[in-house]
Amino acid sequence: MSEAAGGRGCGSPVPQRAPWSLVAATAALCLVSATSVWTAGAAPMSREEKQKLGNQVLEMFDHAFGNYMEHAYPADELMPLTCRGRVRGQEPSRGDVDDALGKFSLTLIDSLDTLVVLNKTKEFEDAVRKVLRDVNLDNDVVVSVFETNIRVLGGLLGGHSLAIMLKEKGEYMQWYSDELLQMAKQLGYKLLPAFNTTSGLPYPRINLKFGIRKPEARTGTETDTCTACAGTLILEFAALSRFTGATIFEEYARKALDFLWEKRQRSSNLVGVTINIHTGDWVRKDSGVGAGIDSYYEYLLKAYVLLGDDSFLERFNTHYNAIMRYISQPPLLLDVHIHKPMLNARTWMDALLAFFPGLQVLKGDIRPAIETHEMLYQVIKKHNFLPEAFTTDFRVHWAQHPLRPEFAESTYFLYKATGDPYYLEVGKTLIENLNKYARVPCGFAAMKDVRTGSHEDRMDSFFLAEMFKYLYLLFADKEDIIFDIEDYIFTTEAHLLPLWLSTTNQSISKKNTTSEYTELDDSNFDWTCPNTQILFPHDPLYAQRIREPLKNVVDKSCPRGIVRVREESFRSGAKPPLRARDFMATNPEHLEILKKMGAASSIDAEDGLRFMQEMIELSSQQQKEQQLPPRAVQIVSHPFFGRVVLTAGPAQFGLDLSKHKETRGFVASSKPYNGCSELTNPEAVMGKIALIQRGQCMFAEKARNIQNAGAIGGIVIDDNEGSSSDTAPLFQMAGDGKDTDDIKIPMLFLFSKEGSIILDAIREYEEVEVLLSDKAKDRAAILKGKMIPSYIINSNPEMENEEQPSSENDSQNQSAEQQVVSISQTVDLVDQESPDESSLNSSPESSSPADSEDASNISPSEQTSSPTANHETPSLDGECTDLDNQIQEQSETEEDSNPNVSWGKKVQPIDSILADWNEDIEAFEMMEKDEL
């Protein structure tokens, strides 16, 4: 997104047919004046520090891009843990994630214009030559139309845009004759058959060689697509038409957008997540600003900026008003039902909504942008990265983080709009966390679990296309960039398209189709960019005051937004609605309230539907929410130095690593290996962490035997060969039904795949030291004061002052590094996107018969009935208002504390009283199964 997307003037309307250069200039002036307001009230970051951080971003990009070119090219993506390329069909399938890969050197194409933004013009020229020489767009492979459009078509167009700019400047690209544009045109024609539907919505996938529906194509049978998939085409397709004069591309993209607008829910003006491409029926009727819809809204506003068509702005504003009315519950953004927008559709948010504050900046709605951005930043400070999904009380829902750039994008636009140095500090934190926790010798690895710090063998192309671009621009001054960024607009993949396209080849009809569907009031549409005198009324502390109440929202405060419905009436003395967690089937008053739900009034109906949602979610999530969070086993000895992190299951007994200092020590195998009798090698495990095999006796018995032998901790390794946390829910070790207070050492569980990494390390290096903790530790802290190889130091800027090893030791360690890769190449290779990955339920598939009596199926009577019992989440008690205490109050009776008793009595009354609500029940159940 370019700052030029801010609007059409600085506080006063501009003629609708004003030259777009004027629009860009006036928008830039708005941002400049905003900056002057903020810098007056806060000490700016020095030019030297900004340059240092900008140089650090350049070094990080070189590390990522250089390793891709060295170890992966011409493959689509780099696998940074195993230092090789990811080639479609040669690696285990990751499902829909692999639809972005088309054997067309994806990362190189996606990174083209990033090279120019980062002033790497010679590298850009070399990269363009490689694309023209090596890339083949005629492969027999099925790809996502959406991903191919934003990454490959957008990458080629962004590269072309900057190639012609450099050629015009006269130093680089003098040989260039629109070759990238011709490749883009070729790809555009390959994507066009996807639009061969009655609705004009494209098929979600297409075969690059055979198109749609042919037997060889292996596609064309799909019926559904996501709203973002069909609605995120207009920028790239219109740019292709404007560049080439071939109007067909813009026409098809407009038709898809027109159809989506027509199919919006008329009373709420919201769109669903998934739509049938043939009938136009909504398949998923929940609506939000995150996964499945996000860039549809983004492209409506940006299409107005790039193409100058007022109807796109009208549509965006209509949707935006609905979003702010129903979905926005500051600082939260919660999905709702399009037909029942007052009813929340889920109690968690996904990471993709982090782009929305940036879009709100372009809209000029700064206050909610600041609020949501600050909430997201607090989540990041708690977990180091933004989890793929997190709940309304800020617990991890899905624990992965594939190095997404949306939060950095919003940080950049908030800084450009406000000039507040706070956002430079936010960017500095992002840089530090990437280097501390994601950097590996061959690039940057996605996080498999933000709670433990474990990695996936994955570095998506968008990491290079977007993350480094936004971070560099955040710290760059105008003179640091070789062209005027204000002359371009960013696509959703951060590719640059020139604003002069708005006046080029305008052969597409600009008929205002919006009025065909709804009557619109001119007051609904803002024709101006943010007026800083209105947004920031002479108050340089405006943003700080907005952020301040949110500083502790993650750790201490209750999320006020989720209880805003009828909140005022509760405060005035009205009785709060019945909550699912408080319901007792034996309570006559509760049954009477239940009977009234949906019958007495619209408010009762909303209460009833909310109650059903809570009941279903509570039923399906109760087990996993009450489990202990995962733990980390980090190998810290030579030559691993903390880079290998294994996700481990906790025990219900022994030292709780979330409350006590981590345990560090060398490992030793116990004899007997199953640990089911007195150890015959106590001298070997004395003062060490004992390795024990699962099976043949209770976990608590194993713990007592190694503790009696002097072990300081224990790791139980699964005896089911091939089991892995990639494919099975994490195992939690239960006690033996007796008092286990005598067990004082920490005990962790590793599946066979992860355990074999430690066993292989012992065979190769003999002395292996590990760290048992609740989360992986920063390598700088682990290795402080120790002799470490320079490549470890260089991968962590905070360790520059550590003592350097001799060249001889460094050489030995460099060699050892390659051995580490061979040992750990099986770690974290599978991309898990199921919500069950984050849960810690027992795995029947991985349980052996010998272990049947000590499996981790915890009896309900041993668990707390409160979801907040999760040790990862700080208690909210005492931090909320009387209203929240009243809502969250739990019964202390024996019946309530035993879910087996209370739930057994709830089932029948609910089925009989709420028999007419099957449609809503089915909708909720379907949403429980949804994946990003």
C-alpha positions, 0 to 999 in steps of 0.5 A, a space after each residue: 500500500 502506498 501512502 498515496 492511498 490515503 484519499 483525495 485531499 487534505 481535509 477538503 474535497 478535491 474534484 472527482 476527476 483531479 489528476 492522480 498526481 495531485 491526489 498522490 501529492 495531497 495525500 503525501 502532504 496529509 502524512 507529512 503534517 501528521 508526522 509534524 504533529 507527533 514528533 512535537 510530542 515525542 523524542 524521535 529515534 536518531 538518524 544513526 539508530 534508524 540507519 543501523 536498524 535499516 542496515 540490520 534489515 538489509 543483512 537479514 534479507 541477504 541472509 534469507 535471500 542468499 541462502 535461497 539462491 545458494 541452497 534452493 534455487 531454482 526451487 520455489 522455496 527454501 527449506 531452512 532447517 535442511 538447507 535445500 529447496 522445496 520442490 512440489 511432489 518431492 516433499 511430503 504434501 502439506 495440502 493447500 499450502 503447497 498450492 502456491 508452488 508451481 515449479 516457477 522459482 516462486 521466491 525469486 519472482 516474489 522478491 524482485 521488487 524487494 531488491 529495488 526497494 532495498 537498493 540492490 539494483 545490480 542484484 535486481 538486474 541479475 535476478 531479472 535475467 535469471 527469471 527470463 532464462 530459467 523460469 517456465 510457466 508451462 508446468 503440469 502442476 495444479 496451483 492456486 489461482 489466488 496465490 499465483 495471482 498475488 505472488 507470481 503475476 504480481 511479482 512479475 508486474 512489480 518487477 516490470 514496474 521498477 525495471 522500466 523506472 530504472 531504465 528511465 533513470 539511465 543506469 540499470 536495465 538499459 537492455 530491458 524490453 518489457 520481457 517481464 511484462 510478456 511473461 506476466 501476459 502469458 501467465 494472465 492468459 493461463 489463469 483466464 480459463 479459471 473464470 469460465 463459470 456462470 457467475 464469473 467467480 474463478 475456480 480456486 485452482 488451475 493447471 498451468 499446462 492443461 487449464 480446467 476440466 480436461 482429464 489431464 488438468 486434475 481440477 475443475 470439479 471444485 464448487 467453492 472458493 473463498 471470498 478473498 480468493 475471488 475478490 483479490 484479482 483486480 489490482 494485478 489483472 487491471 494493471 496487466 490490462 493497463 500495461 498491455 492494452 488487453 482489456 480482457 483481464 480487467 473485465 474478468 476481475 471486475 465481473 468477479 467483484 461485481 458478483 461478490 458485491 451483489 451477493 452480499 447479505 443485504 441487511 448487514 452488508 457483510 460477505 461470508 467466507 466461502 461461496 459457491 462459484 456456480 450458484 453464488 450461495 454462501 457456503 460459510 456464512 461467518 464474516 470477519 476481516 481475517 482469513 478468507 475475506 481479508 484482501 477482498 476489502 483491501 482491494 476494494 479501497 486500493 482499486 479506487 486508488 489505482 483505477 479512479 473508479 468511485 464505485 469501488 470506494 462506495 462499496 468499501 465504505 458500505 462494507 467498512 460501516 458494517 465491519 465497524 458496526 458488527 465485527 469491531 469490538 475494540 480492540 478485538 475484531 470478532 467474526 459474526 454471522 452475516 444473517 445474524 450480525 449481532 451474534 459472534 461466530 467464534 471466540 478466537 481471532 486469526 493472525 491475518 487480521 493484523 493487516 486491518 489496522 494498516 487498511 484503517 490508516 488508509 481509510 483515515 480511521 486512526 483510533 481503532 487502528 491504534 487500538 487493534 494494533 496495540 492489542 496485537 503487539 501485546 500478544 506478540 510481546 507475550 509469545 514473541 510472535 503472533 500465533 496463527 489464532 488466539 482466543 479473546 482472552 489471548 490464549 494460543 488457539 493455533 500455535 504456528 507462526 509462518 513468519 507472516 508480515 501483516 503486523 509489520 505492514 500495519 506498523 509501517 502505515 501507522 508510523 507513516 500516518 502518525 510519525 510516532 516513534 513508538 512504532 519504530 520501537 515496535 519494528 525494532 522488537 520485530 527485528 530482534 525477535 526474528 533474529 533471536 528465535 527464527 534465524 537459523 544457519 540457512 535462513 529464517 524458519 517458521 515457528 511450529 509452536 510459539 509457546 515452545 520456540 520449535 521450528 518448521 522447515 519452511 520459509 514462505 516467499 511472502 517473507 522476502 516479498 513483504 516482511 523485509 520491504 515493510 521493515 526497511 521502509 519503516 526505518 528509511 528516510 526518503 533519501 534512502 530509497 532510489 525512487 519515490 515510493 509515493 508514486 506506487 501502491 502496494 498490492 496485498 503481496 506488497 508488490 509495487 504498481 505505479 499510480 499513473 496506470 489510472 490514466 492509461 488505457 481506460 477502455 473499461 466502462 466505469 458504470 457505477 454498478 453500486 447504485 443498482 443494488 442499494 440506495 446510497 447516501 453521499 454522506 457515507 463516502 469520504 472524499 478526503 484523506 485524514 485531516 490531522 487537525 481533526 484526527 489529532 487535535 493539537 495533541 501529540 499524546 493522542 495515540 499514547 493515550 489510546 494505547 495506554 489502557 491496552 498495555 496490560 490487556 493480554 496479561 491482566 485485563 478482561 477483554 471488554 469488547 466481547 461483553 459490550 452487548 447489553 453491558 450498560 443494562 448489566 451495570 444498571 442492575 439487570 441480571 446478566 444472561 445465563 452462561 454455558 459454563 454456569 448452566 446446571 441441568 438440575 437448577 429449575 431457574 436455569 431451565 426456565 431461562 432456557 425455555 424463554 430463550 428465542 421466544 420472548 424477545 429479540 434480546 432473549 433470542 440473541 442470548 439463546 443463540 449466544 448460549 448455544 454457541 458457548 455450549 458447543 464450544 465449551 463441550 468441544 474444547 473443554 478437554 484441550 483447554 484444561 490440559 497443561 501447555 507444551 514444554 520445550 527440550 532444547 539441545 544446548 551443547 556443541 554443535 547445536 547451541 540451542 538451535 534444535 528445539 523439540 516440543 515435549 509433553 508435560 507431566 501432571 506431577 513433578 516440578 512445574 517448569 512454568 513456575 520454576 527455573 528451567 532445568 539444565 543438564 547432560 542426558 544419560 540413558 537409564 538401565 533398565 531403559 524402561 525405568 520400571 525398577 531400581 536403576 543399575 547405573 545410578 552413577 551414570 544418571 546422578 546429576 543428569 537428566 535421565 532418558 527412559 523408554 515409555 511402557 511396562 509401568 506407570 510414569 510416576 514409577 519411572 520418575 521415582 526410580 530415576 529420582 532415587 538414582 539422583 537424576 535431576 530430571 527425566 525425559 520419557 521417549 515413546 516406544 511407538 516407532 515413528 510417532 511424532 508431534 507432527 501427526 499426533 496430539 501432544 502427550 501428557 503424562 498422568 500420575 498413578 492415582 496416588 499422591 505424587 507430591 514426593 516427585 520433585 524433578 521435572 518430567 517431559 514426554 517426547 514422541 519417537 521422532 523427536 526422541 530419536 534426535 537426542 539419541 542420535 546426538 548421543 551416539 555421535 557426540 556422547 556428551 549432550 546437554 539439554 535445557 528443559 523449560 516451558 519455552 525455548 530460551 534465547 541463544 544469547 542467554 544460553 551461551 553467555 560466557 562460553 566459547 562459541 563459533 562465529 556463525 552462531 554469533 553472527 546469527 544473533 546480533 545481541 551476541 556481538 560482544 561475546 568471546 570469539 573462538 579460535 579459527 581452529 575451533 571455528 573450523 571444527 564447529 562449521 564442520 559440525 554444523 553440517 552434522 547437525 543438519 543431518 541429525 535434525 533434518 527430520 525435525 518439524 518438516 510437516 506443516 500442521 494447520 489443524 487446531 488440534 495441533 495446539 491441544 494436548 490431548 492423549 493420542 490413542 494411535 500412539 499408545 501401546 497396550 503396555 501403556 494402557 494404564 498410564 495413558 494421559 486420558 485424565 479423568 475429569 475429576 482430576 481436572 479443574 472445570 475452569 478454562 482459565 486453569 491453563 497454566 499458560 494464562 495468567 489468572 483474570 481474578 481480581 482484574 475485572 469489574 464486578 460485571 465480569 466477576 459476576 459473569 465468570 463466577 464458578 460454582 464451588 459445589 462438588 457437582 460443578 467441579 466434576 464435569 462427568 456429573 454436570 455434563 451428563 445431566 445437561 445433555 438431555 434438557 438441551 436436546 429437548 428444549 433447543 430442538 428448533 435450533 438445529 441450523 445454528 447448531 450445525 453452523 457452530 459445529 462446522 466452524 469448530 472444524 474450520 482451518 485457516 
